[in-house]
Amino acid sequence: MSESREVLLVMHPDRETTKDAAREVATRFSEAGIGLRVIDDEVKELIEHDSLDELCTLVAPHDDPARGAELVLVLGGDGTLLRAVELARPAGVPVLGVNLGRVGFLTEADSDALTETVQRVVSREYTVEERMTIDVTVSVEGRIVARTWALNEASVEKSTRERILDALIEVDGRPVSAFGCDGVLCATPTGSTAYAFSAGGPIIWPDVEALLVVPSNAHAMFSRPLVVSRDSVITVGIDPFGSPAVLTCDGLRHIALPRGARVEVVAGEVPVRLARLHPGPFTDRLVHKFSLPVKSWRERHAR
């Protein structure tokens, strides 16, 4: 008896290119005998217009839709992939992204390689790597009020444009620096190429076991990014006499932080699994995604 295979499809529902890609994926997986699950609130319009209900199974986002799937296939950019990771991580299912957005740093293939990507999935020609996450705890007056996590970063930011956020950074229970700022980002190596990079942080290779702290627009002499051990505990304390703040994880989960709140960030207990089609080093991905010049000035301007 042959093994039953199923893939969960997560996509950006508001782009025509995504709908075209979803039609191709559904058709090719059906021809290969692979079941396709889709999130019901993402594909209503697609199914109504193209009668794809015969090629896929509708699942609700709150019903653990990735459980038992071989893979989560993402059609979209990094934002769509991060949304898919939320579904895949509890089930331990790897995520494979096809970039239909802009940079798509977390995605594995571009849109012009969709047919090849689907065939590689059908043939199981992919590997899986684990990416470090962070676990985040919010406490107020010693009482834990929230727990969450992130693959890229946890961002503590001022909640109103007009006010400055007064924050104290601690590492392993010891104060490092206090300053006024727009925010403080605590990122993983994976997240170092995302929001943390835009805020002036360094790029960290994903196999480096470390945590990154990046102040945003800090009013201080010492406000450089910090790279600390995976085993470290990072704490961002909000001034009890200052302004409230907001915690955002991966741009998806938001928690209001009252004055005096403390946000503790540690290495996550549950990693995220990413499927890879190309075994090349991270350096090649970096050069490709950011279109970095790798020829000397003389080579580029040679006549």
MIKENU-262789 format. One record per residue (C-alpha): residue in three letters; x negated, y, z. Coordinates in steps of 0.1 Angstrom, whole numbers. Layout:
<pts>
<pt><rest>ALA</rest><x>X</x><y>Y</y><z>Z</z></pt>
...
</pts>
This chain:
<pts>
<pt><rest>MET</rest><x>0</x><y>0</y><z>0</z></pt>
<pt><rest>SER</rest><x>-15</x><y>33</y><z>-11</z></pt>
<pt><rest>GLU</rest><x>-22</x><y>61</y><z>14</z></pt>
<pt><rest>SER</rest><x>4</x><y>89</y><z>15</z></pt>
<pt><rest>ARG</rest><x>-12</x><y>123</y><z>11</z></pt>
<pt><rest>GLU</rest><x>2</x><y>157</y><z>18</z></pt>
<pt><rest>VAL</rest><x>-11</x><y>193</y><z>15</z></pt>
<pt><rest>LEU</rest><x>4</x><y>224</y><z>31</z></pt>
<pt><rest>LEU</rest><x>5</x><y>254</y><z>9</z></pt>
<pt><rest>VAL</rest><x>3</x><y>289</y><z>24</z></pt>
<pt><rest>MET</rest><x>5</x><y>318</y><z>1</z></pt>
<pt><rest>HIS</rest><x>9</x><y>356</y><z>-3</z></pt>
<pt><rest>PRO</rest><x>46</x><y>357</y><z>-13</z></pt>
<pt><rest>ASP</rest><x>48</x><y>391</y><z>-28</z></pt>
<pt><rest>ARG</rest><x>24</x><y>388</y><z>-58</z></pt>
<pt><rest>GLU</rest><x>34</x><y>376</y><z>-92</z></pt>
<pt><rest>THR</rest><x>0</x><y>360</y><z>-97</z></pt>
<pt><rest>THR</rest><x>5</x><y>340</y><z>-65</z></pt>
<pt><rest>LYS</rest><x>38</x><y>327</y><z>-78</z></pt>
<pt><rest>ASP</rest><x>22</x><y>316</y><z>-110</z></pt>
<pt><rest>ALA</rest><x>-6</x><y>298</y><z>-91</z></pt>
<pt><rest>ALA</rest><x>20</x><y>281</y><z>-68</z></pt>
<pt><rest>ARG</rest><x>38</x><y>267</y><z>-98</z></pt>
<pt><rest>GLU</rest><x>6</x><y>252</y><z>-112</z></pt>
<pt><rest>VAL</rest><x>-4</x><y>238</y><z>-78</z></pt>
<pt><rest>ALA</rest><x>30</x><y>222</y><z>-72</z></pt>
<pt><rest>THR</rest><x>31</x><y>206</y><z>-107</z></pt>
<pt><rest>ARG</rest><x>-5</x><y>192</y><z>-105</z></pt>
<pt><rest>PHE</rest><x>-1</x><y>178</y><z>-70</z></pt>
<pt><rest>SER</rest><x>32</x><y>162</y><z>-80</z></pt>
<pt><rest>GLU</rest><x>15</x><y>146</y><z>-111</z></pt>
<pt><rest>ALA</rest><x>-12</x><y>132</y><z>-88</z></pt>
<pt><rest>GLY</rest><x>13</x><y>118</y><z>-63</z></pt>
<pt><rest>ILE</rest><x>3</x><y>142</y><z>-35</z></pt>
<pt><rest>GLY</rest><x>31</x><y>157</y><z>-14</z></pt>
<pt><rest>LEU</rest><x>33</x><y>195</y><z>-11</z></pt>
<pt><rest>ARG</rest><x>47</x><y>212</y><z>19</z></pt>
<pt><rest>VAL</rest><x>56</x><y>249</y><z>18</z></pt>
<pt><rest>ILE</rest><x>67</x><y>274</y><z>44</z></pt>
<pt><rest>ASP</rest><x>103</x><y>280</y><z>39</z></pt>
<pt><rest>ASP</rest><x>104</x><y>318</y><z>44</z></pt>
<pt><rest>GLU</rest><x>76</x><y>323</y><z>19</z></pt>
<pt><rest>VAL</rest><x>90</x><y>305</y><z>-12</z></pt>
<pt><rest>LYS</rest><x>127</x><y>311</y><z>-12</z></pt>
<pt><rest>GLU</rest><x>126</x><y>334</y><z>-43</z></pt>
<pt><rest>LEU</rest><x>101</x><y>311</y><z>-60</z></pt>
<pt><rest>ILE</rest><x>122</x><y>280</y><z>-55</z></pt>
<pt><rest>GLU</rest><x>154</x><y>297</y><z>-65</z></pt>
<pt><rest>HIS</rest><x>140</x><y>308</y><z>-98</z></pt>
<pt><rest>ASP</rest><x>118</x><y>278</y><z>-107</z></pt>
<pt><rest>SER</rest><x>136</x><y>248</y><z>-91</z></pt>
<pt><rest>LEU</rest><x>104</x><y>237</y><z>-74</z></pt>
<pt><rest>ASP</rest><x>124</x><y>222</y><z>-45</z></pt>
<pt><rest>GLU</rest><x>120</x><y>188</y><z>-62</z></pt>
<pt><rest>LEU</rest><x>82</x><y>192</y><z>-61</z></pt>
<pt><rest>CYS</rest><x>78</x><y>202</y><z>-25</z></pt>
<pt><rest>THR</rest><x>91</x><y>199</y><z>10</z></pt>
<pt><rest>LEU</rest><x>102</x><y>230</y><z>30</z></pt>
<pt><rest>VAL</rest><x>88</x><y>233</y><z>65</z></pt>
<pt><rest>ALA</rest><x>94</x><y>259</y><z>92</z></pt>
<pt><rest>PRO</rest><x>64</x><y>279</y><z>105</z></pt>
<pt><rest>HIS</rest><x>73</x><y>271</y><z>141</z></pt>
<pt><rest>ASP</rest><x>76</x><y>233</y><z>135</z></pt>
<pt><rest>ASP</rest><x>38</x><y>226</y><z>135</z></pt>
<pt><rest>PRO</rest><x>38</x><y>224</y><z>97</z></pt>
<pt><rest>ALA</rest><x>2</x><y>214</y><z>93</z></pt>
<pt><rest>ARG</rest><x>4</x><y>183</y><z>115</z></pt>
<pt><rest>GLY</rest><x>-4</x><y>152</y><z>96</z></pt>
<pt><rest>ALA</rest><x>-15</x><y>171</y><z>64</z></pt>
<pt><rest>GLU</rest><x>-48</x><y>164</y><z>47</z></pt>
<pt><rest>LEU</rest><x>-55</x><y>200</y><z>39</z></pt>
<pt><rest>VAL</rest><x>-40</x><y>235</y><z>41</z></pt>
<pt><rest>LEU</rest><x>-44</x><y>252</y><z>7</z></pt>
<pt><rest>VAL</rest><x>-43</x><y>290</y><z>7</z></pt>
<pt><rest>LEU</rest><x>-34</x><y>312</y><z>-22</z></pt>
<pt><rest>GLY</rest><x>-43</x><y>348</y><z>-14</z></pt>
<pt><rest>GLY</rest><x>-70</x><y>368</y><z>3</z></pt>
<pt><rest>ASP</rest><x>-86</x><y>367</y><z>38</z></pt>
<pt><rest>GLY</rest><x>-55</x><y>380</y><z>55</z></pt>
<pt><rest>THR</rest><x>-34</x><y>351</y><z>41</z></pt>
<pt><rest>LEU</rest><x>-62</x><y>326</y><z>50</z></pt>
<pt><rest>LEU</rest><x>-62</x><y>339</y><z>86</z></pt>
<pt><rest>ARG</rest><x>-25</x><y>334</y><z>88</z></pt>
<pt><rest>ALA</rest><x>-30</x><y>298</y><z>75</z></pt>
<pt><rest>VAL</rest><x>-57</x><y>292</y><z>101</z></pt>
<pt><rest>GLU</rest><x>-31</x><y>299</y><z>128</z></pt>
<pt><rest>LEU</rest><x>-11</x><y>269</y><z>115</z></pt>
<pt><rest>ALA</rest><x>-40</x><y>246</y><z>108</z></pt>
<pt><rest>ARG</rest><x>-62</x><y>250</y><z>139</z></pt>
<pt><rest>PRO</rest><x>-38</x><y>233</y><z>164</z></pt>
<pt><rest>ALA</rest><x>-36</x><y>203</y><z>141</z></pt>
<pt><rest>GLY</rest><x>-73</x><y>202</y><z>133</z></pt>
<pt><rest>VAL</rest><x>-66</x><y>204</y><z>96</z></pt>
<pt><rest>PRO</rest><x>-92</x><y>220</y><z>73</z></pt>
<pt><rest>VAL</rest><x>-83</x><y>251</y><z>53</z></pt>
<pt><rest>LEU</rest><x>-93</x><y>258</y><z>17</z></pt>
<pt><rest>GLY</rest><x>-88</x><y>292</y><z>3</z></pt>
<pt><rest>VAL</rest><x>-84</x><y>303</y><z>-33</z></pt>
<pt><rest>ASN</rest><x>-90</x><y>341</y><z>-36</z></pt>
<pt><rest>LEU</rest><x>-62</x><y>361</y><z>-52</z></pt>
<pt><rest>GLY</rest><x>-70</x><y>392</y><z>-32</z></pt>
<pt><rest>ARG</rest><x>-101</x><y>414</y><z>-32</z></pt>
<pt><rest>VAL</rest><x>-134</x><y>403</y><z>-16</z></pt>
<pt><rest>GLY</rest><x>-119</x><y>371</y><z>-1</z></pt>
<pt><rest>PHE</rest><x>-150</x><y>364</y><z>20</z></pt>
<pt><rest>LEU</rest><x>-134</x><y>334</y><z>37</z></pt>
<pt><rest>THR</rest><x>-120</x><y>319</y><z>6</z></pt>
<pt><rest>GLU</rest><x>-139</x><y>292</y><z>-13</z></pt>
<pt><rest>ALA</rest><x>-128</x><y>297</y><z>-49</z></pt>
<pt><rest>ASP</rest><x>-117</x><y>325</y><z>-72</z></pt>
<pt><rest>SER</rest><x>-84</x><y>325</y><z>-91</z></pt>
<pt><rest>ASP</rest><x>-100</x><y>315</y><z>-124</z></pt>
<pt><rest>ALA</rest><x>-111</x><y>283</y><z>-107</z></pt>
<pt><rest>LEU</rest><x>-77</x><y>272</y><z>-95</z></pt>
<pt><rest>THR</rest><x>-73</x><y>242</y><z>-119</z></pt>
<pt><rest>GLU</rest><x>-108</x><y>229</y><z>-109</z></pt>
<pt><rest>THR</rest><x>-100</x><y>235</y><z>-72</z></pt>
<pt><rest>VAL</rest><x>-68</x><y>215</y><z>-73</z></pt>
<pt><rest>GLN</rest><x>-86</x><y>187</y><z>-92</z></pt>
<pt><rest>ARG</rest><x>-114</x><y>187</y><z>-65</z></pt>
<pt><rest>VAL</rest><x>-87</x><y>183</y><z>-38</z></pt>
<pt><rest>VAL</rest><x>-70</x><y>155</y><z>-57</z></pt>
<pt><rest>SER</rest><x>-104</x><y>137</y><z>-60</z></pt>
<pt><rest>ARG</rest><x>-114</x><y>146</y><z>-24</z></pt>
<pt><rest>GLU</rest><x>-145</x><y>163</y><z>-37</z></pt>
<pt><rest>TYR</rest><x>-149</x><y>187</y><z>-8</z></pt>
<pt><rest>THR</rest><x>-167</x><y>188</y><z>26</z></pt>
<pt><rest>VAL</rest><x>-156</x><y>203</y><z>59</z></pt>
<pt><rest>GLU</rest><x>-175</x><y>225</y><z>82</z></pt>
<pt><rest>GLU</rest><x>-165</x><y>239</y><z>116</z></pt>
<pt><rest>ARG</rest><x>-165</x><y>276</y><z>125</z></pt>
<pt><rest>MET</rest><x>-168</x><y>290</y><z>160</z></pt>
<pt><rest>THR</rest><x>-138</x><y>308</y><z>174</z></pt>
<pt><rest>ILE</rest><x>-134</x><y>330</y><z>205</z></pt>
<pt><rest>ASP</rest><x>-110</x><y>326</y><z>234</z></pt>
<pt><rest>VAL</rest><x>-96</x><y>359</y><z>248</z></pt>
<pt><rest>THR</rest><x>-81</x><y>365</y><z>283</z></pt>
<pt><rest>VAL</rest><x>-65</x><y>397</y><z>295</z></pt>
<pt><rest>SER</rest><x>-62</x><y>405</y><z>332</z></pt>
<pt><rest>VAL</rest><x>-48</x><y>433</y><z>352</z></pt>
<pt><rest>GLU</rest><x>-58</x><y>437</y><z>389</z></pt>
<pt><rest>GLY</rest><x>-72</x><y>402</y><z>389</z></pt>
<pt><rest>ARG</rest><x>-40</x><y>386</y><z>374</z></pt>
<pt><rest>ILE</rest><x>-41</x><y>370</y><z>340</z></pt>
<pt><rest>VAL</rest><x>-14</x><y>384</y><z>318</z></pt>
<pt><rest>ALA</rest><x>-23</x><y>371</y><z>284</z></pt>
<pt><rest>ARG</rest><x>-44</x><y>345</y><z>266</z></pt>
<pt><rest>THR</rest><x>-51</x><y>344</y><z>229</z></pt>
<pt><rest>TRP</rest><x>-79</x><y>336</y><z>204</z></pt>
<pt><rest>ALA</rest><x>-96</x><y>347</y><z>171</z></pt>
<pt><rest>LEU</rest><x>-116</x><y>333</y><z>143</z></pt>
<pt><rest>ASN</rest><x>-130</x><y>367</y><z>132</z></pt>
<pt><rest>GLU</rest><x>-127</x><y>392</y><z>160</z></pt>
<pt><rest>ALA</rest><x>-109</x><y>406</y><z>190</z></pt>
<pt><rest>SER</rest><x>-106</x><y>444</y><z>188</z></pt>
<pt><rest>VAL</rest><x>-99</x><y>466</y><z>218</z></pt>
<pt><rest>GLU</rest><x>-89</x><y>500</y><z>204</z></pt>
<pt><rest>LYS</rest><x>-73</x><y>532</y><z>216</z></pt>
<pt><rest>SER</rest><x>-35</x><y>531</y><z>213</z></pt>
<pt><rest>THR</rest><x>-31</x><y>567</y><z>203</z></pt>
<pt><rest>ARG</rest><x>-50</x><y>587</y><z>177</z></pt>
<pt><rest>GLU</rest><x>-53</x><y>618</y><z>199</z></pt>
<pt><rest>ARG</rest><x>-70</x><y>601</y><z>229</z></pt>
<pt><rest>ILE</rest><x>-105</x><y>586</y><z>234</z></pt>
<pt><rest>LEU</rest><x>-108</x><y>551</y><z>248</z></pt>
<pt><rest>ASP</rest><x>-130</x><y>549</y><z>279</z></pt>
<pt><rest>ALA</rest><x>-145</x><y>515</y><z>280</z></pt>
<pt><rest>LEU</rest><x>-171</x><y>496</y><z>301</z></pt>
<pt><rest>ILE</rest><x>-190</x><y>468</y><z>285</z></pt>
<pt><rest>GLU</rest><x>-202</x><y>439</y><z>307</z></pt>
<pt><rest>VAL</rest><x>-222</x><y>408</y><z>297</z></pt>
<pt><rest>ASP</rest><x>-222</x><y>379</y><z>321</z></pt>
<pt><rest>GLY</rest><x>-207</x><y>399</y><z>349</z></pt>
<pt><rest>ARG</rest><x>-233</x><y>427</y><z>346</z></pt>
<pt><rest>PRO</rest><x>-225</x><y>462</y><z>333</z></pt>
<pt><rest>VAL</rest><x>-243</x><y>472</y><z>301</z></pt>
<pt><rest>SER</rest><x>-229</x><y>505</y><z>290</z></pt>
<pt><rest>ALA</rest><x>-198</x><y>528</y><z>295</z></pt>
<pt><rest>PHE</rest><x>-187</x><y>553</y><z>269</z></pt>
<pt><rest>GLY</rest><x>-158</x><y>569</y><z>252</z></pt>
<pt><rest>CYS</rest><x>-150</x><y>554</y><z>218</z></pt>
<pt><rest>ASP</rest><x>-124</x><y>545</y><z>192</z></pt>
<pt><rest>GLY</rest><x>-127</x><y>508</y><z>201</z></pt>
<pt><rest>VAL</rest><x>-149</x><y>478</y><z>208</z></pt>
<pt><rest>LEU</rest><x>-151</x><y>447</y><z>186</z></pt>
<pt><rest>CYS</rest><x>-161</x><y>413</y><z>199</z></pt>
<pt><rest>ALA</rest><x>-167</x><y>391</y><z>169</z></pt>
<pt><rest>THR</rest><x>-179</x><y>356</y><z>159</z></pt>
<pt><rest>PRO</rest><x>-206</x><y>350</y><z>132</z></pt>
<pt><rest>THR</rest><x>-177</x><y>344</y><z>108</z></pt>
<pt><rest>GLY</rest><x>-162</x><y>377</y><z>117</z></pt>
<pt><rest>SER</rest><x>-195</x><y>396</y><z>113</z></pt>
<pt><rest>THR</rest><x>-187</x><y>400</y><z>76</z></pt>
<pt><rest>ALA</rest><x>-153</x><y>414</y><z>83</z></pt>
<pt><rest>TYR</rest><x>-141</x><y>443</y><z>106</z></pt>
<pt><rest>ALA</rest><x>-174</x><y>442</y><z>126</z></pt>
<pt><rest>PHE</rest><x>-194</x><y>447</y><z>94</z></pt>
<pt><rest>SER</rest><x>-173</x><y>478</y><z>85</z></pt>
<pt><rest>ALA</rest><x>-179</x><y>492</y><z>119</z></pt>
<pt><rest>GLY</rest><x>-217</x><y>490</y><z>115</z></pt>
<pt><rest>GLY</rest><x>-224</x><y>456</y><z>129</z></pt>
<pt><rest>PRO</rest><x>-250</x><y>431</y><z>116</z></pt>
<pt><rest>ILE</rest><x>-243</x><y>401</y><z>94</z></pt>
<pt><rest>ILE</rest><x>-248</x><y>369</y><z>113</z></pt>
<pt><rest>TRP</rest><x>-252</x><y>336</y><z>95</z></pt>
<pt><rest>PRO</rest><x>-223</x><y>313</y><z>104</z></pt>
<pt><rest>ASP</rest><x>-245</x><y>285</y><z>118</z></pt>
<pt><rest>VAL</rest><x>-260</x><y>309</y><z>144</z></pt>
<pt><rest>GLU</rest><x>-244</x><y>302</y><z>178</z></pt>
<pt><rest>ALA</rest><x>-238</x><y>338</y><z>190</z></pt>
<pt><rest>LEU</rest><x>-213</x><y>364</y><z>199</z></pt>
<pt><rest>LEU</rest><x>-213</x><y>400</y><z>186</z></pt>
<pt><rest>VAL</rest><x>-203</x><y>432</y><z>203</z></pt>
<pt><rest>VAL</rest><x>-198</x><y>463</y><z>181</z></pt>
<pt><rest>PRO</rest><x>-187</x><y>497</y><z>195</z></pt>
<pt><rest>SER</rest><x>-167</x><y>518</y><z>171</z></pt>
<pt><rest>ASN</rest><x>-175</x><y>555</y><z>170</z></pt>
<pt><rest>ALA</rest><x>-189</x><y>556</y><z>205</z></pt>
<pt><rest>HIS</rest><x>-197</x><y>589</y><z>222</z></pt>
<pt><rest>ALA</rest><x>-230</x><y>576</y><z>238</z></pt>
<pt><rest>MET</rest><x>-267</x><y>575</y><z>234</z></pt>
<pt><rest>PHE</rest><x>-267</x><y>537</y><z>237</z></pt>
<pt><rest>SER</rest><x>-239</x><y>522</y><z>216</z></pt>
<pt><rest>ARG</rest><x>-258</x><y>498</y><z>193</z></pt>
<pt><rest>PRO</rest><x>-243</x><y>464</y><z>184</z></pt>
<pt><rest>LEU</rest><x>-252</x><y>436</y><z>207</z></pt>
<pt><rest>VAL</rest><x>-258</x><y>400</y><z>198</z></pt>
<pt><rest>VAL</rest><x>-255</x><y>377</y><z>228</z></pt>
<pt><rest>SER</rest><x>-256</x><y>340</y><z>235</z></pt>
<pt><rest>ARG</rest><x>-227</x><y>317</y><z>227</z></pt>
<pt><rest>ASP</rest><x>-226</x><y>309</y><z>264</z></pt>
<pt><rest>SER</rest><x>-222</x><y>345</y><z>275</z></pt>
<pt><rest>VAL</rest><x>-191</x><y>361</y><z>288</z></pt>
<pt><rest>ILE</rest><x>-182</x><y>395</y><z>273</z></pt>
<pt><rest>THR</rest><x>-159</x><y>418</y><z>292</z></pt>
<pt><rest>VAL</rest><x>-144</x><y>451</y><z>280</z></pt>
<pt><rest>GLY</rest><x>-129</x><y>470</y><z>309</z></pt>
<pt><rest>ILE</rest><x>-104</x><y>499</y><z>303</z></pt>
<pt><rest>ASP</rest><x>-108</x><y>529</y><z>326</z></pt>
<pt><rest>PRO</rest><x>-80</x><y>528</y><z>352</z></pt>
<pt><rest>PHE</rest><x>-78</x><y>566</y><z>349</z></pt>
<pt><rest>GLY</rest><x>-81</x><y>568</y><z>312</z></pt>
<pt><rest>SER</rest><x>-59</x><y>560</y><z>282</z></pt>
<pt><rest>PRO</rest><x>-41</x><y>527</y><z>275</z></pt>
<pt><rest>ALA</rest><x>-53</x><y>505</y><z>247</z></pt>
<pt><rest>VAL</rest><x>-43</x><y>477</y><z>224</z></pt>
<pt><rest>LEU</rest><x>-59</x><y>443</y><z>218</z></pt>
<pt><rest>THR</rest><x>-57</x><y>429</y><z>182</z></pt>
<pt><rest>CYS</rest><x>-70</x><y>395</y><z>172</z></pt>
<pt><rest>ASP</rest><x>-77</x><y>388</y><z>136</z></pt>
<pt><rest>GLY</rest><x>-53</x><y>416</y><z>127</z></pt>
<pt><rest>LEU</rest><x>-24</x><y>393</y><z>135</z></pt>
<pt><rest>ARG</rest><x>-19</x><y>391</y><z>173</z></pt>
<pt><rest>HIS</rest><x>-14</x><y>424</y><z>192</z></pt>
<pt><rest>ILE</rest><x>-13</x><y>429</y><z>230</z></pt>
<pt><rest>ALA</rest><x>-7</x><y>462</y><z>248</z></pt>
<pt><rest>LEU</rest><x>-34</x><y>469</y><z>274</z></pt>
<pt><rest>PRO</rest><x>-25</x><y>491</y><z>303</z></pt>
<pt><rest>ARG</rest><x>-50</x><y>513</y><z>321</z></pt>
<pt><rest>GLY</rest><x>-74</x><y>492</y><z>342</z></pt>
<pt><rest>ALA</rest><x>-70</x><y>461</y><z>320</z></pt>
<pt><rest>ARG</rest><x>-100</x><y>438</y><z>315</z></pt>
<pt><rest>VAL</rest><x>-105</x><y>418</y><z>283</z></pt>
<pt><rest>GLU</rest><x>-127</x><y>387</y><z>286</z></pt>
<pt><rest>VAL</rest><x>-142</x><y>371</y><z>255</z></pt>
<pt><rest>VAL</rest><x>-159</x><y>337</y><z>255</z></pt>
<pt><rest>ALA</rest><x>-168</x><y>311</y><z>228</z></pt>
<pt><rest>GLY</rest><x>-136</x><y>292</y><z>218</z></pt>
<pt><rest>GLU</rest><x>-129</x><y>256</y><z>228</z></pt>
<pt><rest>VAL</rest><x>-112</x><y>248</y><z>196</z></pt>
<pt><rest>PRO</rest><x>-130</x><y>255</y><z>163</z></pt>
<pt><rest>VAL</rest><x>-115</x><y>262</y><z>129</z></pt>
<pt><rest>ARG</rest><x>-123</x><y>237</y><z>101</z></pt>
<pt><rest>LEU</rest><x>-130</x><y>252</y><z>66</z></pt>
<pt><rest>ALA</rest><x>-131</x><y>230</y><z>35</z></pt>
<pt><rest>ARG</rest><x>-160</x><y>237</y><z>12</z></pt>
<pt><rest>LEU</rest><x>-164</x><y>230</y><z>-25</z></pt>
<pt><rest>HIS</rest><x>-199</x><y>244</y><z>-29</z></pt>
<pt><rest>PRO</rest><x>-227</x><y>232</y><z>-7</z></pt>
<pt><rest>GLY</rest><x>-250</x><y>262</y><z>-14</z></pt>
<pt><rest>PRO</rest><x>-264</x><y>283</y><z>14</z></pt>
<pt><rest>PHE</rest><x>-246</x><y>312</y><z>30</z></pt>
<pt><rest>THR</rest><x>-271</x><y>335</y><z>14</z></pt>
<pt><rest>ASP</rest><x>-257</x><y>328</y><z>-20</z></pt>
<pt><rest>ARG</rest><x>-222</x><y>334</y><z>-8</z></pt>
<pt><rest>LEU</rest><x>-233</x><y>367</y><z>7</z></pt>
<pt><rest>VAL</rest><x>-249</x><y>379</y><z>-26</z></pt>
<pt><rest>HIS</rest><x>-219</x><y>368</y><z>-46</z></pt>
<pt><rest>LYS</rest><x>-191</x><y>383</y><z>-25</z></pt>
<pt><rest>PHE</rest><x>-208</x><y>416</y><z>-20</z></pt>
<pt><rest>SER</rest><x>-224</x><y>417</y><z>-55</z></pt>
<pt><rest>LEU</rest><x>-258</x><y>424</y><z>-39</z></pt>
<pt><rest>PRO</rest><x>-287</x><y>434</y><z>-62</z></pt>
<pt><rest>VAL</rest><x>-313</x><y>407</y><z>-60</z></pt>
<pt><rest>LYS</rest><x>-337</x><y>421</y><z>-86</z></pt>
<pt><rest>SER</rest><x>-363</x><y>447</y><z>-78</z></pt>
<pt><rest>TRP</rest><x>-359</x><y>483</y><z>-90</z></pt>
<pt><rest>ARG</rest><x>-385</x><y>478</y><z>-117</z></pt>
<pt><rest>GLU</rest><x>-367</x><y>446</y><z>-130</z></pt>
<pt><rest>ARG</rest><x>-334</x><y>464</y><z>-131</z></pt>
<pt><rest>HIS</rest><x>-348</x><y>493</y><z>-150</z></pt>
<pt><rest>ALA</rest><x>-372</x><y>475</y><z>-173</z></pt>
<pt><rest>ARG</rest><x>-370</x><y>484</y><z>-210</z></pt>
</pts>
